[in-house]
Amino acid sequence: MGPKKTPIPWREMVRAVFAIWVPLAAGFITGRREVALLTAMGGLLSVMIDQGGPFRARIRRVGTAAVFGGAVGLTIGSVIHGRGWIAVIALVVIAGVSAILARLGAVGSATGLQLLIYSALGLGPLGALRPWWHTALGFIGGAVWGLILIMPAWLLSPRGAEQSAVARVYHAIADGLRAIGTPEVVNTRRAVTTALNTAYDTLLTGRSAASGRNELDMRLMAILNLSHQMVEAATALRSSGERPPPWVTDTIDRLADEVLTLRLDETAPSFIPPPWSSSPGALALREAMVALARCISGSSTPPPAPAAQQPGLRDRVREHAARLIDQLIGGRIAWEFTVRLMICTGVAAVFSEVLPIQRSYWVVLTVAIILKPDYGSVFSRAVQRGAGTIIGAVLGAAIIALVPYGPWLLLPFGVLAALLPYGKSRSFGLSATFLTPFVVLLIDLLSPGGWRLAEERLLDTLIACAIVLLIGYAPWPSAWSAHLPRQFADTLRAVAAYMDESLVTAWDSGPPQVTSSLATPTAGDAGGAAPARRSGLRRQASRALSNLRVEFQRTMSEPAPVSRRAAAWWPAEVGLEEVMDATTGLVVAIGQGTVPPDAGAVHQLTETLRAVADAINARTPPAISGELPDDQTLMPVTDAVRSVLAVLVRGGESGARGDAARQPAPA
């Protein structure tokens, strides 16, 4: 329950003051306190959900959450304001939608949380403001102001820390290859290890504070995982004393520079030089470069046969829609969480209707904040929020009682605004300690209630904590603890079963006969029962991956001793996602006329995955013997499997990882 030991975020603290305090000061000066309140709340959203990273990603996250989360939530709150039991039903539905949106990743998670929070806030004084569009525009304006304040830091440092850390790994590898046969080889080896440790620490630290999956961070982790393959090749070249030609190391530097400019909406496959030597180290290095270029470009699908027709727009839309539906459907654990959130929200809304509680919308709001952030440690969060709110409510009451109502309130507003990023970086409880008096003061501007407002806030929070613990936690054994290793092993087996069915069984009579992009393959029994089996196994694997993501997110929200151990699994989880994507891409390519891979090679990969799963269940370190297959068609899948093994199997220089991930994953 103790706070994290992190550096003081001075830059974020200064930005928070400008994002929140400046609109409030303008409101006091002009007398338009309602407008100032809405703008300050938009600035508050931009501060609380911003997690750093590339500028485009920050704009997308904050902008989407502000427009489709906060603004839409305030609008819904205005519509259901004062509607009694209709509002209760509406909040239960919104809670379900909020939980489903969390399955779309970090942006969906932030948007869903803000949608539920501001719908609940709309039941209070905010929902009574008219016209409703005025409320929404004022809120969005505050979020835009918060985004504008990000630009100075972006101009000074346009690259995200994560991208820079990953790029430095490959620059260090290139320097190490140039140093082969020179006295600098020892120093360059140390530089590679240091760069690897720093990169893993940077990515894992960012992931530990994230509220959901971030596609860019996952791509960066996949790129970093591939460095193990390149480090092993470099070790082989160093042992034989063979230094690659300068144009090879220059290509690695160019690939590293492409990591710095990595954008998910742009794919630009890099040119990789042809083989320059027949030595094992040289061939392994070129294979690693090809895999890296493929990962940077985001393309794990081999090119289709020349005679095959490229898929049209309708086919591509259908493919993206199928992936989106798979994400939204999720697995058992995700649906269980959805039910828990809806039940707790409904109970809180009923309490708000039947109990004589002043400002009872705080009960629903607190339930949402405790339960919603992606399946996390409900018990820990409820206890921390309860303790933090008690302290914060007392502090808020003291400020209201001691500070005269008027411009003097700007002083505590400024101090609390500066402390919000500090509390957010340290612990959930400390964040609640500073957020509680801040929000109490904000609402008091709109509907003055004196020091009793803090007392009401405290009572509402304690009721909400009791609802979460007694209804959302105690009756659900699966919520008491996460089983990350067991779920990882189950997912390995599900992915292996999908690989066997989709890459071997469906094409056991030879390659499919395809005449157009919409034709149905006819090889083997692929035109009969095989597609149904393949589709069923794909759904099972997708749901297993969904359960794995939920288990990981829940475990990362636990107190530090548990979350630090859980962080070691994230590189392997990202690698397993890459295995699934590469397999699905290869299935699509086979459907377009690509020759299926050798059945023995596929079985070799799947048996390796099952052996790793058995070792995890037995709580023993995975021990992989033998080489992975070299089937060229299967190479994207093989590279993805190799990345999973690299982060699970410790060994040598290629096993270097960050501090958070140095313990064997099965432990």
N, C-alpha and C positions, 0 to 999 in steps of 0.2 A: 504493500500500500504506500510505500515511501515514494517520494518524487524522483523522477529521472535526473541523472547528473548530466545536464546538457549546458552548453555555453549560453550566456544571456543573449537573447535575440534583439540586440539594440536596434538594428535596422527596422525590423518588424514593429518594434515598440514605437519608434518615431512615426512610422507610417500609420499606425493605429490612431495615434493622437490626431494627425491631420485628417484621416478619413472620418473620424467620429466627432472629434471636438470642434473642428472648424464649422461644420454645418450647425451644430448646436449654438456656437457663438454667434453665427449669422442670424439664427432664429431669435436669440435673446435681443440682439441689436435691433432687428427689424420688427419684432413683436409677432412674427409668424412662427409660433412654436410648433404648430401641427406639421407644417412643411419641414421644419428643422428635425422634428422627431422621425418622420418617415425617411428623410435623407440620411440621418444618423443610423437608422436601423439597416438601410442598404449598405452603408459603409461598414457597419458591424458584421454583416454577412460576408462581405469581401475579406475582412480580416480573419474571421473565425474559420472559414473553409479554404482559404488559400494555403497551399502546401509547398509553394515554391516550384522550381523547375523551369522549363522553357516558357517564354512569354506567351506563345500561342496556346499552349496547354492551360496556362493559368487563366487566360481570357475565356477559353472554352468552358473551363470548370466553373468559374465564378459567374460568367454570363448566363450559362444554361441554368445554374442553380437559382440565380436571381430572377430570370424571366419566367421559366417554367416551374420553378419551385416557389420562391418567395412571393412574386407578383401574382401568380395564379392562386397560391394559397390564400393571400389576402383577399383576392376577388371572391373566392369560394366562401371565405369567412364572412365577407360582407353579405353574401346572398343568404347564408344560413343563420346569420346573426339574429338572435331572438326567436328562432323557430322551434325551440323546445326539443321534442322527441325526433323531429325531422333532422335536427342538427346531430343528434346522437347517432342515427343511422348513417348520415353522411360521413361523420368522422370515422366510423368503422370501415366504410368502403374506402375512404382515403387512406386509412392505415394499410389496407390490403394492397392498394395501388403503390403506396410508398415502399412496401416490402418487396414487391415484384420489380420495381425500378432498380432496386439495389443489385439485382442480378446482372445488370448491364455494365457494371464496373464502377470505377470511382466517381465518374460524372453522374451516372444514374443514382448512385448511393447518395451523393450530396444533394441532388435535385429532389429525390424522394424524401429525405429528411426535412429539407426546407419546406416542401409542400405540406407535410404533416404539421410542422411547427407553426407555420403562419396561418394555416387553416384554423388551428386551435386558438392562436392569438386573435383571429378575426371574431371569435365569440365574445371578446372583451371590448374595451373602448375603441380599439382600432377598427373593428367591424362596423361601428356606428358612424364612422366618418363618411361623408358624402361630398361629391360624387365618388363612386368606387374607382373610376378610372384615374381620378386625381390621386388616390391612395397608391395605386399600382405604379403610376408614373413617378411619384415622389420617391418611392422605394427603389425603383430601377435607377433613377438619377443618382441616388447615393451609392449604389453598386458601381455605376460607371465612374463616379468620382474616386472610389477606392481603386479601380483598375488604372485610372490615369496616374495615380500616385506610384504605381509599380514601374512606370516607364523610366524614371531616372536610373533606378538600379539596373534595369534591363539594358539601357544604353551603355552603362559602365561595364556590365558583364552579360553579354547577350546569350552566352551558352549556359545551359544548366550544369550544375555541379556534377550530376550523374553522368551526363554525356562526356564531360571533360575527363572524369576519372576513368571511364571505360576506354576512351581514346588514348589516354596515357599508357594503358597496358600494352596496346599494340605498338605504340611508338617505342616503348621500352623493349619489346620483343625484337623489333627491327634493329634497334641499337645493339642488342645482344648478338644478333646474327652478324652484324658488321664487325663485331669485336672478336669473332672466332679466330683463333691463332694469334691473338695479341694479349699483352698483359692486362688489358682492361676487361677481359672476359669475366673475372670474378666479380668486379664491381657491377657489371651489367646484369649478372645473374641476381645479385642482391636487389638491383633496381626493379627487375621484373617481379620478384616476390613482394617487394614493398608496394609496387603499383597494383598488383592483384589484391593484396590485403586492403589497400585503401579503397579500391573500386568496390569490393564486396561490402566493406563497412559502409560506404556512402550509399549504395543501393539498399542495403538492408535497413539502415537507419531511416531512410526516406520511406521505405515500405512499412516500417513499424508504426509510423504516424499516419499512414493512409487509411481511408475509410472503405476502400474497395480496390478492385483491380484497375490498373492503369496500363493501357495498351503500350504506351511508349516505354514505361519502366519495364514491362515484360519483354519487349523487344531488346532493350539494353541488357537485361539479364541473360537473354538467350545469346546475344553477341558475346557477352563476357564468358559465359559457359564454354563457348567454342575456343576460347583462348587456351584451355587446357590441351586441346588437340594440337594447337600450334606450338605450345611450350614443349610438349613431348617430341614433336618433330625437330625443334631447335636443339633439344638435348641430344637426340641422335646425331645431328649434324656436328654438334660440338664434340661429341665423343670420337667421331671419325675425322675431325679436323677439316671438314669440308665447309668452306665459306660460300654462301650463295652469291650469285652475281649482283652487282649494284642495282640493276633494274628490278630484281626480285624484292629486295628490301625497300626500294622506293615505292613499289606497288603496295607493300604492307603499310607504309606511311600514308599513302593515298587512301587506303581503306580506313585507316584511323581518322583521317580528316573527314571522310564521309560520315563517320559516326558523329562528329561534331555538328554536322548539318542535317542529321537524320530527321526526317519528317514522315509520318505514317501515310500521308496522302500523296507521297511522291516515291516512285520506285525507279531506280536507275542502276541496273546491274553493271558491275564493274568488269573491265576486261582483265582477265588473269593470264599471265604469260604461259606459253606452252611448257611442257617439261624440259628442264635444262640439264637434268642428270638422271641416271637410272638407279642411283643409290636409294635405299629405303628411306633415309631421312629426307632427301629431296622430294621424292614422290609423296611422302606423308605431308610435307610442308605445302606442296601444291594442292593436295586434297583439302587441307585445312584452309587455304586461301579461297578455294572455290566455295567451300561451305560458308566461310565468313561473308563472301560477296553475296551469296544466296540469301543469307540471313539479313544482311543490311538492306537488300532490295525487297525483303518481305515475300520472296517467291520460293516456296518449297515444292512447287509442282514441276516435274520434268516436262519438256516441250512435247506436244502431241505429235503423232505420226504425220508426215508431210501431207498425206492424202486426206487427213481428217479435217472436217470443217470446223472452224473456230466457233465457240459458243456465241450465240447472239445476245442481244440486250435482254430479251425475255428470260433466257437461261441464266444469265448472270443475276438478274433481279430475283429469280426463283431461288438461286443458291444462297444469296445474302438473306433472303426472307427465311429460308430453312434454318440458317445459323442463328438468326435473331429469335426465332421461335424456340429453338433448343435452349438458348440462354434464358428466355423468359419462363419456360417450363421448369427448368431447374431440377433438383433432386428432392429426395424425401426430407432432408434436413432443412432445406430452404422453405418448403411448404409448411413444415412444422413451425418454423419461426414465424411465417406469415400468419398462421392461425393464432399463435401466442400473442403477437402484436395486436391483432384485431380483437381478441378477447379482452386483453388488458385495456386497450383504448375504449372499447365498449363499456367495460366496468367503470373506468374513470369518468366517461361521459355520463353514465347513469348516476354516479355519485354527485356529479356536478348539478344534475337536475333535482335529485331528491333530498340532498343534504342542504341545510341552511348555511352554505359557505359563501363568503364574500369573494368575488373575483375567482370563482371556482374553475375557470378555464385553465388556471395554472396546474390543476391536477392532470388534465389531459396533456398539457404541454410537457410536464415533467416526465410522465410515462413515456412520451415519445422520445425525449432526449435520452432517457436511461436505456430504453429497449432498442431504439431504432438503429444506432450506428453499427449495422452489419454484424449481427449475431455475436457480439462481443461478450465479455465476462459480465453477465448481468449482476451477479452477486457483488463482485468487486465494485462495479460502477454504481450500483444502488447505495452501497455503504459509503463510498467516497462522495457521491453527490449529496447524500443525506448529511454527512459531516460538513462538507463544504458549504452547503446551503444554510445550515445552522449558524456557522460563523459569518457567512455573507449576509444573512438576514439581520443578525445583530449589528453588523457593521452598517448596513443600510438604514436601520432604525436610528443608529447614532448619528449618521450624517443628516437625516431628515430632521432630527430633533435639534441638532447643534448648528447647522448651516442655514442661514436665512433663505427663504424661498426667493429666487431671483438670480441675477448674474453671479452671485457668490457660488452657486452650484456648479459653475463651470470649473472651479478648482478641483473638487472631488471627481467630476466627470473626466478631466484630463488625466488625473492620477490613475483612475480605474481603467481608462482606455489604454494607457501605456502598459498596465499590468496584465491585460488580457492575453497578449501573445506570450508573455512570460509564463502565466499559469497554464496556458494551452500546451506549451512545450514541456512542462514538468509533470503534470498529472491531471486526471479528470477531476479529482476533488479540488485541487488548487484552482483549476479553471472555473469551477462552480463558485468557489469562494469569491472571486473577483467579478464573475458575470452576474451573480445574484444581486448585489447592491446596485450594479450598473443598470440592470433591467428594471429594478424597483424604482430607481430615480427616473428612468425614461418614462415609465408608465405614469409616474406621479406628475410629470409635466402635463400629460394629457388629461388625467383625472385625479387631481390632488386628493390624497387620502391620509396624509400625515404619517407619523411613525407606525401606525397600526397596519399600514400596507406591508411593511416588512414582517410583522407578526402573521398576517394572513398568508404571505408567501411561504413562511416557515411551515405553517400548518398544512397548506396544500402540498408542499413537497414531501412531508412526512407521510401523508395519506398516499401519495403516488408511490413512494418507496415501498410502503406496505403492500400495495396492489401488485407491484412488480415482483417482489420477493415471494408473496404468498400465492399468487395466481400465475405469474409469468415464469417463475423459477422453480419453486418447491415441487409442484405436481409433475414436472417434466424431467425424468432422470437423465435424458440425453443432454439437458442443459447444465447438468452439474459438472461435467468435465468433458473435454474434447479428447478424441482418440486419433490423433493425427497419424502416427505410424501405421496403425491398423487400416485406416482409410486410404493411406498411400498405397499399401500393399494390395488392397482390394481394387484400387484404380489401375494399378499395374496389370493385374490379371484381366480386368475388363478391356483394357486397351489391347492386350495381347490376343484376347479372343476375337476382337474386331479385326485385328490385323490378319489372323489366320483365315477368317472367313472371307474378308474382302479382297485379300491379295492372293489367296491360294484356292480355296474351295470353289469360289464363284467362277474361276477361270481354269479349272483343272483339265479341260479338254483343249486348251490352247487359247490364243488371243481372240478377243471378241471380233465379230464381223460388224463394222460400223460403216454406214453409208452416209449418215448426216449427223449433225449435232444432236438431233432429237431422236435418233434411232435407238432401239433397245438392243443391247448386246445379246447375242444368241449362243455364245460358247458355253459348253457344259450345260448345267441347269440354270445358268444365269437368267434365262428368260422365264423361269418358273418360280420355284420356291426360294432360290438363292437371294433375289433382291429383298424379299420379305425378311429372311434371316439376317441379311447384312444390315438392313435398316433397323431391325430390332437390336442387334448388337451395337450398332452405332449409337442408338438412343441410350442403351445401357452404359456405354463408355462415357457418353456426354453427361449423363446423370451422375455417374461416379466422379467425374471431374468436378461437377457442380458441388457435390457433397464434400470433395476434397478442399475446394476453395472456401466453403463455409467453415469447415473444421479449422482450416488455417487461419481465417480471419478471426474466428472466435478465440483461438489460442493466442494470437498476436495481441488480443485485447486483455489478456490475463496479466496479473502482476509480473514484474520484471523477471524473476527467476524462471517462470514458465515461458514467457514470450521470448526470452533470449534463446532458449533451446529450440523453440518453434521456428525462429528466424533461419536456422540452418536448413530447414526443409524448403524454403522458398525457391532457391535456385533449382532444386530438383523438381519442384512443382511446375515451374516455368518450362523446364526441359521436357516434362511429360506432356504439357500442352503442345509443345512443338512436335512431339512424336505423333500426337493425334492429328494435328493440322497437316503434317507431312503425309501421313497415311491417307487422310481424306483427299488431299491433293493428288496423290498417286492414283487413287481409285477413279477420280475424275479423268485423269490423263489416260488411264486404261480404257475408260469408256469412250474416249476420243480416238482410240486406235493405237496407243502405246503398247508395246509388247509387255505382258505381265512379267514380274521378276521371277527368278528361280524359286521354286517351292522350298527347296532345302535351305536357301538363304533366309527366307522369311521365317521358317521354323527355327532357325538358329537364333534369330533376333528374339522371337517370342519366348523361346525357352530361356534365353538370358534374362528377359524381364521377369519370368515366373521364378527363376532362381533367386533374383533379387528380392522379390516379394516373400519368398519362403525365408530368406535370411532376416528380413525385417521382422516378420512374425516371430521368428525364433530369437530375436534380440541379439543377433550376431552380425558383425560387420560383413557386408556383401563381399564375396571373393569371386572375381570373374576370371575364368581361365580361357585361353584360346583367343584367336583373332576374330573380329567381327567380319561378316561377309563383305566381299568387294563387288557384288553385283551392281552394275552401273545404274540400272533403272531404280534400284532400291536405295541408291546412295543418299538422297535427302532424308529418308527414314533412318538409315544407318547413322548418319551424322547426328540426328536428333537423339537417338538412343545412346550414342557415344557421349553426348553432353550430359545426359542423365547419369550415366555410370561415372563420369569424371567427377561429379560433385557428390556422389554417394560413396565412392570407393576412394579412400585416402591413400596417398602414396606419392612420394617423391616431390619434386618441385611443382609438378602440375597440380598437386593437392593443396597448394596454398590458398587460403581463404581468409575472410575477415574474422575479427575476434568473435563476432556473434555467431559464426558458423564453424568453429574449429572442432567442436565435439563431434564424434561420429553420429550421423543422423539417426541410426537405429536406437541409440541410447536415449 
